[in-house]
Amino acid sequence: MLKSILITGANAGLGKESAKQLAQQDGVEKIYLGCRNLEKAKLARRELERETGKSIFEILLIDVSDLDSVREAVATLPEPVEGLVMNAGGTGGKKFHDKTKDGVTQIFAANLLGHVALTEELLKAKKLTKTALYAGSEAARGVKEMGMKRPDLKTSSVDEFASICSGVFFGKTSDATVPYGPIKYMAALWMSSIARQHPDIRFITMSPGATTGTEGFNTLSPVKQYVMKGMMKVMLWLGKVHKLEVGAERYVDGLFNKSYKSGGFYASQSGLTGPIGDQAMLFADLDNETFQDNANEAIHRFIK
Ligand SMILES: NC(=O)c1ccc[n+]([C@@H]2O[C@H](COP(=O)([O-])OP(=O)(O)OC[C@H]3O[C@@H](n4cnc5c(N)ncnc54)[C@H](OP(=O)(O)O)[C@@H]3O)[C@@H](O)[C@H]2O)c1
């Protein structure tokens, strides 16, 4: 049971739908909507209150791509939370490859750097007490159906992981789906590493699977958007992707189902939907503790 849960990126897509589903779970008394835009957050809260009939939603302003904002949010959070859902992110907007003041790409900052800082600041302040769930992606082990290759690292050294953080690994690319998979791969490695450091907390990486009805593709280039949205429609029709409710149910499952082992990365066993399985069975590098710790060390080069 989790009494209180903080969800990042809770005003739209999977974050908002999971807030709705979690509000209906026994024992959940408070849900913090971690959002970067106050107006969008207020609108989401009104909709969630109307749809669930519950007034248990609080807004916590946080831009996960900005470490100052992350630290301020942790300081502002009025009480410890038992659960954390690291959901904000996606393909990172039109300027996904631009650098932040911390020296990482925007897409890296929103998907991973901010969540690493958030988790560690919460733990330091004793404001996270039970379970942390990260929104992974099948892209982390490659998705043939979407033309996404498995991350192909040469050495998996700290330097090589750091080049993923800074974007150097990818050279000049205008395609946000190129860095997306390797960043989600690094996130799963980091989650395994931190799970070993904190055996008292459950760390679960769970992919929502290919989910329609979110706003994720809206930030891609018009051509890529057209291709991806068209592909999703055909794939939904073919039963190869699923609806928003199903994607968010995976978060709920990841938070409450104790059969998932801490540090594990769970996602579709094959393709992008259907039964969930341990992704290390498909991509053994995920289980390599040296790679996990190298990814963790590389990320910390950018957290001052
Ligand atoms: N949809 C899928 O098929 C799929 C599959 C696998 C994994 N995922 C993962 O699931 C998560 C949610 O995806 P989604 O499809 O629901 O995306 P979405 O509909 O685009 O929603 C993304 C949410 O994240 C927020 N966000 C983005 N950058 C942020 C930042 N810097 N600080 C705070 N909030 C930020 C957005 O807020 P604004 O409204 O302010 O932009 C929005 O609320 C992502 O991590 C994604 O990588 C999605």
The ligand as an ORCA input file, in Angstrom:
! r2SCAN-3c Opt
* xyz 0 1
  N       3.595      6.918    -24.991
  C       4.379      5.880    -25.204
  O       4.140      5.078    -26.131
  C       5.547      5.614    -24.307
  C       6.226      4.396    -24.456
  C       7.313      4.130    -23.626
  C       7.702      5.061    -22.677
  N       7.022      6.245    -22.567
  C       7.480      7.191    -21.541
  O       6.383      7.537    -20.718
  C       6.541      8.860    -20.222
  C       5.291      9.677    -20.485
  O       5.072      9.698    -21.880
  P       3.726     10.231    -22.544
  O       3.634      9.522    -23.851
  O       2.613     10.201    -21.581
  O       4.162     11.744    -22.848
  P       3.281     13.085    -23.012
  O       1.867     12.774    -23.313
  O       4.069     13.919    -23.963
  O       3.388     13.732    -21.560
  C       4.642     14.115    -21.056
  C       4.455     14.807    -19.736
  O       5.764     15.116    -19.230
  C       5.809     16.493    -18.948
  N       7.161     17.017    -19.084
  C       7.974     16.989    -20.160
  N       9.148     17.584    -19.878
  C       9.053     17.999    -18.587
  C       9.921     18.696    -17.715
  N      11.125     19.116    -18.127
  N       9.512     18.936    -16.448
  C       8.290     18.545    -16.026
  N       7.413     17.911    -16.808
  C       7.793     17.644    -18.076
  C       4.844     17.150    -19.923
  O       4.481     18.434    -19.464
  P       4.082     19.656    -20.451
  O       2.626     19.476    -20.761
  O       4.390     20.863    -19.633
  O       4.940     19.528    -21.683
  C       3.713     16.139    -19.861
  O       2.952     16.331    -18.705
  C       7.795      9.422    -20.894
  O       8.884      9.310    -20.021
  C       7.987      8.518    -22.097
  O       9.332      8.455    -22.508
  C       5.960      6.542    -23.354
*
